[in-house]
Amino acid sequence: MNKTFKDLKKFWKNKKIFITGHTGFKGTWLTIFLKLLGANISGYSLKPKKISIFNKTDCKKILNKNFYLDINNYNNLKKKIYEVKPNIIFHLAAQPLVRESFEEPINTFQTNIIGTINLLEAIKYAKFVKSVVIITTDKVYKIKNNNKSYTETDELGGKDPYSASKACAEIAINSYIESFYKKKFLDQKVAVARSGNVLGGGDYSKNRLLPDIIRSINSNKEMIVRNPDHIRPWQHVIEPIYGYLLLAQKKYKRKLAKEGHAWNFGPKKSNFVKVSQVISKMNEIKKFKKISIKKDKIKETKILKLNSSKAIKYLNWRPRWSIDKTLKKIIDWNSSEKKKENLKKICEEQIFDYLKD
Protein backbone atom coordinates (compact mmCIF):
# COMPACT_ATOMS: atom_id res chain seq x y z
CA MET A 1 0.00 0.00 0.00
CA ASN A 2 1.77 3.17 -1.18
CA LYS A 3 1.71 6.66 0.34
CA THR A 4 -0.72 8.11 -2.23
CA PHE A 5 -3.29 5.43 -1.43
CA LYS A 6 -2.80 5.82 2.34
CA ASP A 7 -3.26 9.58 2.13
CA LEU A 8 -6.42 9.20 0.07
CA LYS A 9 -7.86 6.55 2.38
CA LYS A 10 -7.18 8.69 5.44
CA PHE A 11 -9.57 11.31 4.07
CA TRP A 12 -12.19 9.17 2.29
CA LYS A 13 -12.68 6.38 4.82
CA ASN A 14 -16.27 6.41 6.16
CA LYS A 15 -17.18 9.56 4.22
CA LYS A 16 -20.80 9.44 3.04
CA ILE A 17 -20.84 9.79 -0.75
CA PHE A 18 -23.78 10.28 -3.11
CA ILE A 19 -23.12 9.55 -6.80
CA THR A 20 -25.64 10.34 -9.51
CA GLY A 21 -25.11 8.27 -12.64
CA HIS A 22 -23.33 5.57 -10.66
CA THR A 23 -24.43 2.80 -13.06
CA GLY A 24 -22.63 4.35 -16.04
CA PHE A 25 -19.13 3.63 -17.29
CA LYS A 26 -17.39 6.44 -15.43
CA GLY A 27 -19.75 6.18 -12.44
CA THR A 28 -18.90 2.51 -11.94
CA TRP A 29 -15.14 3.16 -12.02
CA LEU A 30 -15.64 6.01 -9.50
CA THR A 31 -17.70 3.76 -7.22
CA ILE A 32 -15.06 1.02 -7.25
CA PHE A 33 -12.30 3.57 -6.56
CA LEU A 34 -14.18 5.10 -3.62
CA LYS A 35 -15.00 1.67 -2.15
CA LEU A 36 -11.27 0.84 -2.17
CA LEU A 37 -10.79 3.98 -0.06
CA GLY A 38 -13.37 2.87 2.49
CA ALA A 39 -16.15 5.32 1.62
CA ASN A 40 -19.85 4.67 2.24
CA ILE A 41 -21.46 5.06 -1.18
CA SER A 42 -25.04 5.63 -2.25
CA GLY A 43 -25.92 5.70 -5.93
CA TYR A 44 -28.78 7.37 -7.79
CA SER A 45 -29.26 6.46 -11.44
CA LEU A 46 -31.40 4.81 -14.07
CA LYS A 47 -31.12 1.03 -14.22
CA PRO A 48 -28.01 -0.05 -16.12
CA LYS A 49 -28.25 -1.80 -19.45
CA LYS A 50 -27.96 -5.58 -19.20
CA ILE A 51 -24.46 -5.51 -20.71
CA SER A 52 -22.71 -2.88 -18.59
CA ILE A 53 -19.60 -2.56 -16.48
CA PHE A 54 -21.91 -1.97 -13.48
CA ASN A 55 -23.40 -5.45 -13.87
CA LYS A 56 -20.17 -7.11 -14.99
CA THR A 57 -18.41 -5.97 -11.79
CA ASP A 58 -21.39 -6.69 -9.47
CA CYS A 59 -21.05 -3.08 -8.40
CA LYS A 60 -24.47 -3.07 -6.72
CA LYS A 61 -23.06 -5.28 -3.95
CA ILE A 62 -20.56 -2.64 -2.79
CA LEU A 63 -23.13 0.14 -2.41
CA ASN A 64 -24.64 1.15 0.91
CA LYS A 65 -27.78 2.28 -0.90
CA ASN A 66 -28.79 1.85 -4.52
CA PHE A 67 -31.57 3.94 -6.04
CA TYR A 68 -32.78 3.24 -9.59
CA LEU A 69 -34.46 6.59 -10.14
CA ASP A 70 -34.49 9.39 -12.73
CA ILE A 71 -32.45 12.58 -12.19
CA ASN A 72 -35.30 14.45 -13.86
CA ASN A 73 -37.62 13.70 -10.92
CA TYR A 74 -36.81 16.51 -8.50
CA ASN A 75 -38.89 15.25 -5.58
CA ASN A 76 -37.34 11.77 -5.63
CA LEU A 77 -33.84 13.19 -5.93
CA LYS A 78 -34.24 15.58 -3.00
CA LYS A 79 -35.87 12.88 -0.87
CA LYS A 80 -33.00 10.45 -1.39
CA ILE A 81 -30.31 13.09 -0.79
CA TYR A 82 -31.93 14.00 2.53
CA GLU A 83 -32.29 10.31 3.36
CA VAL A 84 -28.58 9.66 2.82
CA LYS A 85 -27.29 13.04 4.09
CA PRO A 86 -24.03 12.76 2.13
CA ASN A 87 -20.87 14.71 2.93
CA ILE A 88 -19.82 14.75 -0.73
CA ILE A 89 -21.77 14.52 -4.00
CA PHE A 90 -20.48 13.56 -7.45
CA HIS A 91 -22.93 14.40 -10.22
CA LEU A 92 -22.38 12.25 -13.32
CA ALA A 93 -25.97 11.50 -14.37
CA ALA A 94 -26.29 12.60 -17.99
CA GLN A 95 -27.06 11.67 -21.57
CA PRO A 96 -23.36 11.35 -22.44
CA LEU A 97 -23.21 10.66 -26.18
CA VAL A 98 -22.87 13.21 -28.99
CA ARG A 99 -24.50 11.03 -31.66
CA GLU A 100 -27.42 10.08 -29.44
CA SER A 101 -28.04 13.77 -28.76
CA PHE A 102 -29.00 14.17 -32.45
CA GLU A 103 -31.47 11.30 -32.15
CA GLU A 104 -32.91 12.37 -28.77
CA PRO A 105 -32.27 16.11 -28.37
CA ILE A 106 -35.16 16.74 -25.95
CA ASN A 107 -34.01 14.01 -23.58
CA THR A 108 -30.42 15.28 -23.86
CA PHE A 109 -31.31 18.87 -22.96
CA GLN A 110 -33.76 17.76 -20.26
CA THR A 111 -31.35 15.40 -18.52
CA ASN A 112 -28.17 17.43 -18.85
CA ILE A 113 -29.64 20.84 -17.96
CA ILE A 114 -32.73 20.27 -15.82
CA GLY A 115 -31.20 17.21 -14.16
CA THR A 116 -28.27 19.36 -13.03
CA ILE A 117 -30.59 22.16 -11.87
CA ASN A 118 -32.61 19.60 -9.89
CA LEU A 119 -29.45 18.64 -8.00
CA LEU A 120 -28.46 22.26 -7.35
CA GLU A 121 -31.96 23.07 -6.09
CA ALA A 122 -32.14 19.92 -3.94
CA ILE A 123 -28.96 20.78 -2.02
CA LYS A 124 -29.60 24.53 -1.72
CA TYR A 125 -30.31 24.26 2.02
CA ALA A 126 -28.49 21.00 2.73
CA LYS A 127 -25.93 21.92 5.38
CA PHE A 128 -24.67 18.33 5.58
CA VAL A 129 -23.23 18.63 2.04
CA LYS A 130 -19.64 19.84 2.26
CA SER A 131 -18.42 19.34 -1.31
CA VAL A 132 -19.99 18.87 -4.74
CA VAL A 133 -18.23 17.95 -7.99
CA ILE A 134 -20.35 18.21 -11.14
CA ILE A 135 -18.87 16.48 -14.18
CA THR A 136 -19.53 18.13 -17.53
CA THR A 137 -17.26 17.62 -20.57
CA ASP A 138 -14.33 18.92 -22.61
CA LYS A 139 -16.88 19.79 -25.30
CA VAL A 140 -18.34 22.81 -23.46
CA TYR A 141 -15.92 25.22 -25.14
CA LYS A 142 -16.74 27.41 -28.11
CA ILE A 143 -14.59 25.84 -30.80
CA LYS A 144 -12.05 28.03 -32.56
CA ASN A 145 -10.32 27.05 -35.75
CA ASN A 146 -6.84 26.78 -34.28
CA ASN A 147 -4.64 24.23 -32.58
CA LYS A 148 -4.78 25.70 -29.06
CA SER A 149 -5.58 23.88 -25.84
CA TYR A 150 -8.62 25.27 -24.05
CA THR A 151 -8.33 26.73 -20.55
CA GLU A 152 -11.09 27.11 -17.96
CA THR A 153 -11.57 30.81 -18.75
CA ASP A 154 -12.23 30.27 -22.47
CA GLU A 155 -15.70 31.04 -23.83
CA LEU A 156 -18.37 28.34 -23.60
CA GLY A 157 -20.24 27.20 -26.69
CA GLY A 158 -21.38 24.00 -28.35
CA LYS A 159 -23.05 23.41 -31.72
CA ASP A 160 -24.32 19.85 -31.34
CA PRO A 161 -27.11 19.17 -28.80
CA TYR A 162 -24.82 17.31 -26.38
CA SER A 163 -22.14 20.02 -26.24
CA ALA A 164 -24.74 22.79 -26.07
CA SER A 165 -26.62 21.04 -23.26
CA LYS A 166 -23.45 20.74 -21.18
CA ALA A 167 -22.48 24.37 -21.80
CA CYS A 168 -26.01 25.41 -20.74
CA ALA A 169 -25.65 23.27 -17.61
CA GLU A 170 -22.45 25.14 -16.75
CA ILE A 171 -24.21 28.50 -17.17
CA ALA A 172 -26.94 27.24 -14.82
CA ILE A 173 -24.32 26.07 -12.30
CA ASN A 174 -22.65 29.48 -12.33
CA SER A 175 -26.05 31.14 -11.91
CA TYR A 176 -26.81 29.04 -8.82
CA ILE A 177 -23.39 29.76 -7.33
CA GLU A 178 -23.78 33.50 -7.90
CA SER A 179 -27.47 33.72 -7.00
CA PHE A 180 -27.93 31.31 -4.11
CA TYR A 181 -24.62 29.97 -2.78
CA LYS A 182 -22.61 33.15 -2.24
CA LYS A 183 -22.00 33.88 1.46
CA LYS A 184 -23.85 30.73 2.43
CA PHE A 185 -22.69 27.34 3.67
CA LEU A 186 -22.37 26.05 0.07
CA ASP A 187 -20.08 28.92 -0.93
CA GLN A 188 -16.87 27.62 -2.54
CA LYS A 189 -18.03 24.00 -2.22
CA VAL A 190 -19.35 23.45 -5.75
CA ALA A 191 -16.87 22.57 -8.53
CA VAL A 192 -17.18 21.65 -12.19
CA ALA A 193 -14.87 19.08 -13.80
CA ARG A 194 -14.21 18.94 -17.54
CA SER A 195 -12.30 15.87 -18.67
CA GLY A 196 -11.05 14.57 -21.98
CA ASN A 197 -12.19 11.60 -24.06
CA VAL A 198 -12.08 8.87 -21.44
CA LEU A 199 -11.10 5.31 -22.31
CA GLY A 200 -11.08 2.15 -20.25
CA GLY A 201 -12.27 -1.39 -19.81
CA GLY A 202 -16.01 -1.86 -19.58
CA ASP A 203 -17.18 0.84 -21.98
CA TYR A 204 -19.92 -0.70 -24.14
CA SER A 205 -21.24 2.52 -25.69
CA LYS A 206 -22.21 2.55 -29.35
CA ASN A 207 -20.40 4.75 -31.85
CA ARG A 208 -17.40 5.35 -29.60
CA LEU A 209 -13.94 4.56 -30.91
CA LEU A 210 -12.51 2.13 -28.35
CA PRO A 211 -15.71 0.15 -27.74
CA ASP A 212 -16.05 -0.17 -31.53
CA ILE A 213 -12.46 -1.45 -31.77
CA ILE A 214 -13.01 -3.95 -28.94
CA ARG A 215 -16.19 -5.22 -30.62
CA SER A 216 -14.25 -5.65 -33.85
CA ILE A 217 -11.54 -7.61 -32.02
CA ASN A 218 -14.04 -9.83 -30.20
CA SER A 219 -16.28 -10.52 -33.22
CA ASN A 220 -13.55 -10.55 -35.86
CA LYS A 221 -15.72 -8.27 -37.99
CA GLU A 222 -14.99 -5.17 -40.02
CA MET A 223 -14.84 -1.87 -38.16
CA ILE A 224 -16.25 1.35 -39.59
CA VAL A 225 -14.35 4.57 -38.88
CA ARG A 226 -16.08 7.92 -39.36
CA ASN A 227 -13.49 10.61 -38.59
CA PRO A 228 -9.94 9.24 -38.90
CA ASP A 229 -8.29 12.69 -38.87
CA HIS A 230 -10.03 14.03 -35.75
CA ILE A 231 -7.80 14.78 -32.76
CA ARG A 232 -9.00 14.18 -29.20
CA PRO A 233 -7.54 14.39 -25.66
CA TRP A 234 -7.47 10.64 -25.03
CA GLN A 235 -7.02 9.49 -21.42
CA HIS A 236 -7.71 6.48 -19.23
CA VAL A 237 -10.86 6.85 -17.13
CA ILE A 238 -8.84 6.53 -13.91
CA GLU A 239 -6.96 9.77 -14.71
CA PRO A 240 -9.87 12.23 -14.38
CA ILE A 241 -11.52 10.22 -11.58
CA TYR A 242 -8.39 10.66 -9.49
CA GLY A 243 -8.66 14.37 -10.29
CA TYR A 244 -12.31 14.44 -9.18
CA LEU A 245 -11.31 12.92 -5.84
CA LEU A 246 -8.57 15.50 -5.26
CA LEU A 247 -10.92 18.32 -6.26
CA ALA A 248 -13.72 17.14 -3.94
CA GLN A 249 -11.23 16.72 -1.11
CA LYS A 250 -9.80 20.23 -1.50
CA LYS A 251 -13.30 21.72 -1.74
CA TYR A 252 -14.31 19.84 1.41
CA LYS A 253 -11.34 21.32 3.25
CA ARG A 254 -12.11 24.79 1.80
CA LYS A 255 -8.64 25.10 0.25
CA LEU A 256 -9.71 26.48 -3.13
CA ALA A 257 -11.26 29.80 -2.21
CA LYS A 258 -9.99 31.92 -5.11
CA GLU A 259 -9.36 29.50 -7.96
CA GLY A 260 -12.84 29.46 -9.52
CA HIS A 261 -15.18 26.49 -9.82
CA ALA A 262 -14.22 25.09 -13.28
CA TRP A 263 -11.39 22.57 -13.68
CA ASN A 264 -9.87 20.79 -16.71
CA PHE A 265 -8.52 17.26 -16.46
CA GLY A 266 -6.80 16.40 -19.72
CA PRO A 267 -4.03 13.97 -20.72
CA LYS A 268 -0.39 14.46 -21.59
CA LYS A 269 0.26 16.46 -24.76
CA SER A 270 1.53 13.30 -26.41
CA ASN A 271 -1.99 11.82 -25.98
CA PHE A 272 -3.52 14.44 -28.30
CA VAL A 273 -3.50 12.19 -31.35
CA LYS A 274 -5.67 11.42 -34.36
CA VAL A 275 -8.32 8.70 -34.38
CA SER A 276 -6.27 6.93 -37.07
CA GLN A 277 -3.22 6.88 -34.75
CA VAL A 278 -5.23 5.32 -31.93
CA ILE A 279 -6.44 2.63 -34.34
CA SER A 280 -2.86 1.94 -35.53
CA LYS A 281 -1.60 1.68 -31.95
CA MET A 282 -4.40 -0.75 -31.04
CA ASN A 283 -3.66 -2.81 -34.14
CA GLU A 284 -0.03 -3.13 -33.04
CA ILE A 285 -1.13 -4.52 -29.65
CA LYS A 286 -3.94 -6.73 -30.95
CA LYS A 287 -4.61 -7.35 -34.62
CA PHE A 288 -8.18 -6.88 -35.77
CA LYS A 289 -10.23 -7.10 -38.93
CA LYS A 290 -10.22 -4.76 -41.89
CA ILE A 291 -11.16 -1.13 -41.28
CA SER A 292 -13.36 0.87 -43.63
CA ILE A 293 -13.90 4.63 -43.62
CA LYS A 294 -17.44 5.92 -43.88
CA LYS A 295 -18.14 9.60 -44.31
CA ASP A 296 -20.05 10.95 -41.32
CA LYS A 297 -23.18 13.02 -41.84
CA ILE A 298 -22.88 14.44 -38.33
CA LYS A 299 -20.27 17.20 -38.06
CA GLU A 300 -18.11 16.98 -34.94
CA THR A 301 -15.23 19.15 -33.77
CA LYS A 302 -12.06 18.20 -35.63
CA ILE A 303 -9.48 19.24 -33.01
CA LEU A 304 -10.10 19.29 -29.27
CA LYS A 305 -7.35 19.80 -26.67
CA LEU A 306 -7.40 20.66 -22.97
CA ASN A 307 -4.97 22.67 -20.85
CA SER A 308 -4.78 21.15 -17.35
CA SER A 309 -2.16 23.48 -15.84
CA LYS A 310 -4.63 24.76 -13.23
CA ALA A 311 -5.27 21.27 -11.81
CA ILE A 312 -1.54 20.52 -11.92
CA LYS A 313 -0.75 23.69 -9.97
CA TYR A 314 -3.50 23.75 -7.35
CA LEU A 315 -4.49 20.08 -6.93
CA ASN A 316 -1.07 18.47 -7.36
CA TRP A 317 -2.73 16.32 -10.02
CA ARG A 318 -0.99 15.39 -13.22
CA PRO A 319 -1.69 13.07 -16.16
CA ARG A 320 0.34 9.91 -15.72
CA TRP A 321 -0.41 7.30 -18.37
CA SER A 322 0.63 7.50 -22.00
CA ILE A 323 -1.81 6.61 -24.76
CA ASP A 324 0.12 3.35 -25.25
CA LYS A 325 -0.24 2.31 -21.60
CA THR A 326 -3.90 3.33 -21.63
CA LEU A 327 -4.61 1.13 -24.66
CA LYS A 328 -2.65 -1.76 -23.13
CA LYS A 329 -4.82 -1.56 -19.99
CA ILE A 330 -7.98 -1.74 -22.11
CA ILE A 331 -6.72 -4.83 -23.96
CA ASP A 332 -5.81 -6.43 -20.61
CA TRP A 333 -9.31 -5.70 -19.26
CA ASN A 334 -10.92 -7.15 -22.38
CA SER A 335 -8.77 -10.29 -22.14
CA SER A 336 -9.81 -10.73 -18.50
CA GLU A 337 -13.46 -10.38 -19.52
CA LYS A 338 -13.09 -13.08 -22.17
CA LYS A 339 -11.48 -15.37 -19.58
CA LYS A 340 -14.44 -14.69 -17.24
CA GLU A 341 -12.16 -13.34 -14.51
CA ASN A 342 -13.31 -11.13 -11.61
CA LEU A 343 -13.67 -7.78 -13.40
CA LYS A 344 -14.11 -5.73 -10.24
CA LYS A 345 -10.75 -7.08 -9.10
CA ILE A 346 -9.21 -6.15 -12.47
CA CYS A 347 -10.50 -2.57 -12.03
CA GLU A 348 -9.01 -2.47 -8.53
CA GLU A 349 -5.65 -3.77 -9.77
CA GLN A 350 -5.53 -1.12 -12.48
CA ILE A 351 -6.38 1.61 -9.94
CA PHE A 352 -3.56 0.43 -7.66
CA ASP A 353 -1.21 0.33 -10.65
CA TYR A 354 -2.15 3.92 -11.50
CA LEU A 355 -1.53 5.12 -7.94
CA LYS A 356 1.91 3.48 -7.96
CA ASP A 357 3.08 5.39 -11.04
Secondary structure, 3 states (H helix, E strand, C coil): CCHHHHHHHHHHCCCEEEEECCCCHHHHHHHHHHHHCCCEEEEEECCCCCCCHHHHCCHHHHCCEEEECCCCCHHHHHHHHHHHCCCEEEECCCCCCHHHHHHCHHHHHHHHHHHHHHHHHHCCCCCCCCEEEEECCHHHECCCCCCCCECCCCCECCCCHHHHHHHHHHHHHHHHHHHHHCCCCCCCCEEEEEECEEECCCCCCCCCHHHHHHHHHHHCCCEEECCCCCEEEEEECHHHHHHHHHHHHHHHCCCCCCCCCEEEECCCHHHEEEHHHHHHHHHHHCCCCCEEECCCCCCCCCECCECCHHHHHHCCCCCCCCHHHHHHHHHHHHHHHHCCCCHHHHHHHHHHHHHHC
